[in-house]
């Protein structure tokens, strides 16, 4: 089999060698032998009960399972690999935002892992359909997605503003397929005054060496009974977790005092999951989930917001001193709440302004757009199924 064929197979189905099952639980097909090699769609479907009905410990285990699956190692002899190896994680061969939202150049999944950093500059520098951009620059953040997500976005006409307007002529919501995976990686360039921290993974891009600070993972596990109710329902559909380098400045403080739904696993349990994916000793042990999230509020009761985020990627949500997580007394980050507001108004052809809500939303939730005019969710906005990239990146 050629290298290109191997990459295509891995990108589509994660079909890699398996080991003995690391655990046998009541979740059966989610954790039994062969979980590492299932297609993304099959794995999500098999694990929906573990994700949405399990304990926090179950969700933490599932977070490590997703982390292990998307970090399956592929060859990268040309660029030197990650941290001096000749391999990189599978997701580094997946399409980025610039690859996806480029209707003139379809992405080739058999391509070799990229050597060019392709950031998603959706924060300070980008306005897409009047999306407010008040949060900090995302120049070192890359969004990547699996083939299920890429195919749906491109085939549904959700990558250009004109096609999005056409899409909503006959649709009232976006409903991403089960098995969709969206990732956001955080990199920091290595300089003489900012070296690679001990234990962190690094990669030599064309523009310089960058070390890997962490990774957001969002996975579509099931569709809502009514996808048009995504703004308000506590019924879960996506699974969220964010992995962070364990020695990031202030991350221990944030994990221990501000993140609300955590259940750290013993090192031996983590090693068993990583070993199932053949990742033992590569360096991923230096990273861990800050927590997990499946809905707006704890237990879906609408009272206590779930707080989950990354100290670098959501530093704008920490206070005081946004860049000094060690001193934060408040962290207003919520993957589910923030992404739930990703929406489009077919009457005005505007996207809802970016904001950072926590807790449950309501029809009167509003934010000013780029013109200073406050927009309200209940006034004609239709959900993009938690997919901010559609709003940020559509050309």
N, C-alpha and C positions, 0 to 999 in steps of 0.2 A: 504494500500500500504506500502511495506517495505521501510526502509530508502534508501537501495540501488536502488530500483526502482525509488524513487523520485529523487535521484541524477542523474540517467541516463536520466530521462525525462527532468530535468533542463538543463543538459549538452547538450542535443541534440536540444531542441526546446525552451528553456527559457520559458517553459509553467508555468507561475506563475499568481497569481490573478491580475486582472487589476482594475483600478480606472477610473473615468471619464476622458475623454481626456483633456489634459492640454491646448490644443490650436486647433483651427480650421483654417487652412490656405489653400492656393491654392494648396498645395502639397498633399492634399487629403489623400490617403491611407498611406502616410508616418507618418502623425501626428494624424490620427483619432483614435477613441477608439480602443483599442486592440493592439497598436503598441508594447507594452512591452512584449506581449506574443507570438509574431510571431516567426517563425523559423528564424535563422540568414540569410538564403538564401532569404526568402521572404521579410524580412525587408530591406536588402541591395537593392534588386530589386525595392522595392516600394519607396526607398529614393534616387535613383540615380539622379533624377532631382533636388531635394533639395540640394544634395551634389555638383553637378557639374554646375548647372545653377543658384543657389540661391546666395543671398548676403552673405557678411562675417557674418552678424548676423544670417542668416539662417544656415550657416555652424557651427557657434558657438553653436546654439541650437542643431544641429544634433550631435555635439561632446558630449554635455551633455546627449543626448539620448543614444548614444553608451555607455558612461560611466555608465549610470544608468542600462542599460541592462546587461552588463558584471559584474556589482557589485551586482546583485540580491543575496540576502542572503540565505545561506544554513546552516543547523545545523552542529555544530562541538563541541559536548559535551565532547568528549575525550580530545581534546587539549586545551580546555578553550576558544576558539574563539578569536576574535580580540578585543583588548582593554577591556578585562574583560567581554565581552559578551559570549554567547554560539553559535555565528554565525560567518561565514567568507564569503567573496565574492565568487560567483560562480567560478570565474577563478582559485581559489586556489584548485579546484578539477580537473582542466584541465591538460593535459600532458605537461610537461616541455620539454626543449631540450633533457636532458638526457633520459627522458621517450620515446621521439619520435625516436631519432636516436640510438635505441637499438634493432636491429633486432631479438635478442634472447628472448625478453620479451615483447610481445604485451601489450599495455596499456589497463587497464580495466576501462571504463568510469563510472562504478557504484562504484568505490572505494571511500573511505572516503577522505575528504580533507587531503592533505599531512601535515605532521608535520616536515619534513626534508627540509631544504633549499637546493634547487637544482640549483645552479648558472650555467650560461652559460659562461664558462671561455674562450670565443673566442677571447679575446683581446691580452693580453700580453703573455699568456701561450700556446696558441694554434696556430698551423700552419696546415691548411688543404689545400692540393694541392697547395702549394706555396703561400698561402694568406699572404700578409705582415701584421704584427701585431704591428704597431708602437704606437697605442693609448693605454690609460691606462687600468689597470686591471679591469675586469668586475666581480669580484668574488662575489659581492653582487647584481648582476642583474640576474633575472630569466625571461626566455622567456617561455611563455605558448601559447597554441593555441586551437581553438575549434575543434570539431569533423570533421567538413568539411575539415579543413586544414590537420589534422592528417591523415584522411583516404586517401586524395589525395597523400600526401607525401609517405605514407607507401605502398599504392596500386600501385603507379607509379614507385616504385623503386628509390626513390630520397633520400634515407637515408644512402646508402653506396657508396663509390667511384666506385666500380665495377659495381653496378647497374646503377649509373648515366652515366657511359660510354656506357652501353647498351641502356639506354633511348635515348641518343643522336645519336645512330645509325639510328634511325627511326624518330626522332623529331628534329625540328629546334629551339624550345623554350619550356619553361615551361609556362603553362597557368593555374594558380590557379583558382579554382571554385569561382563563385560569392557567397558571404557570408563567405568566408574565413576571420577569425580574427586571427591576431598575436598580442601578447602583450609582453611588456618588463616592468617588475616591478623593481624598485630600492629600496633596503633595506639598512639600516645602523644599525649595532649592537649597542645595548645600553650598556654603561659602566658607571662607577662612574663618569668619566670625560666627558661623552657624553650622557646625559640623553635624554629621549623622550621630544621633544619640546612640549610646551603647545598646545593642540588641535590636535596633530598628532595621527594617528592610529598606533597601535603596535601589534605584534604577537609573541607568545612564540614558537619558533622553538626548535627542539631538541638541537641545538647548542647554544641557548641563545635567548634573546629577541631582536627583531629588529623592528625599526620603519619604516613606509612606506613613502618613499620620493616622489613617483610619479609613473606614468604609461604611457608608449607609447601605442598608439592604432593605428593599421593599419587594414583597412577593404577593401576587394576586392568588388567593387561596380558593375563593368562591365568589360567585356573583351575588349581589343582593337580590332579594325577592323583588324589590322595586328599586332598580338602579337610579331612578330619578330622585330618590330620597337620601342620596349620599350626604347631603349637607347636615342632616339632622338625626338619622338613625344611629342607635348604638349597636345595631347588628354588625358584626365584623365581616370584612371582605378581604382586607389586606393584612399582612403580617409585617411588622416593622422591627428592625433592630439596627443598632449602630455600633460598630466595633471601633475601638480606639487603642492606640499605643499606650500601654500601661504606665509609661513614665512621662506621658504628656504633662506639661505644667498644670497642676491643679486638678487633674482628672480624678485622682483618688478622693479629693474633697467633694467634688461634684457628685461622683458615684455614691459616696457614703451619706451625703446630707441633702442632696437636691433631686436626684433621680428618684422616681417613686416606685417603679416596678422592676426590682432586681432580685436575682437569686443566683449568685455566683456559684459555679460548680467547683468541686474539688479538682485539683490538678490532675489526678489520676483519671477522672472521668473525661476531662478535656482531652487528655492524651489518647484515650481509647477512641474518641470520635475522630481526631486528627489522623490517628493510625489507620482507621478504616479507609481514609482517603489517600493513604500513602504520603502524608504530609509531616510525619514525625521528624523533628530536627531541622526543618527548613527555616524556622524562625517565627512561624505564626503563633507560637506559644506566648510571644511578647505582646499579643493583642487580646482583647476580650470585649464582650458586649457591655455597653453602659447600661443596657436594660432592653426590654421589649415593650411593644404596644400593639393593641388590636382594636381599640375604640377610643372615644373621646375621654370618658371618665372611668374611674375605678369601679369595677363591677357593673358598669353601664347604668349607674343610678343617677347620673346627671349632676352630681355634687362635687366630687373631688377630681380635679383635672389630672390626667396622666402626664407626667413630665418626662420627656425623652429627647436627647439631642447629643451633639458632639461639641466639645469645648472649642474646637477650631472652626468647624463648619457653621455652628450656631453661636459664635461668640457675641453676636449682636443681641442675643437673648439673655446674656448674663449681666448682672449688675451688683455692685458698681464696678467700674474699670473693665470694660468689655473684653479686653485682651488679657486679663489677669484672673483666670478662673480660680486660682487658689484663694482669692479673697471674695468671691461671689457670696452674697447672702440671698440672692434670688436668681433663678434660672427659668425663664419663661419660654421653654421650647417644648413643642408637641408635634411630632411627625404627623400624626393623624389629623389633628385640628388644622394645622397649617395647610396640608395638602388637600384637605376637604374643600377649601375655598377656591381651588382651581376650577374656574368655570368661565362660561362664554354667554354673552347676551346676543342672540341672533337679531334682535331689533336694532340695537345700537352698533353691533359688530365690535364690541369691546370685550376684553377679558377683565375678570374681576381683579382689582388691585392686589398686589402681593402684600401680605401682612403676616403677623406671627401670633395668632390667637391660641389660647389654651382653653381646654374644657369644651363643653357642648356649645354648638352654634344655634342661631335662631334666625328667622327671616329678616329681622331688623339689624343683623350684624352688618356694619358698614365700614368702608375705608375710602379716603379720597383718592381719586385717580390722578394721573399726571397733570391734569388741568385744575386740580384743587376741588373738583366736584365729587361729593361723597356718593358712592355707589352702595346699594344694599342688596344682599343676596336674594331677598324675596321679590325683587323688582325685575324679573325676567331673566335671571342668570340660570344657566343649565350646567349640570356637573360634567367635568372632564375626567371623572373617575380618578381623582387624586393625582392627576398627571400635570404638574406644573410645567414640564418641558414643552407640552403643546402650546401653552400660553407664552412661555419665554422664548421659544426657538422658532416658531412658525415664521416663515419668510414672507 
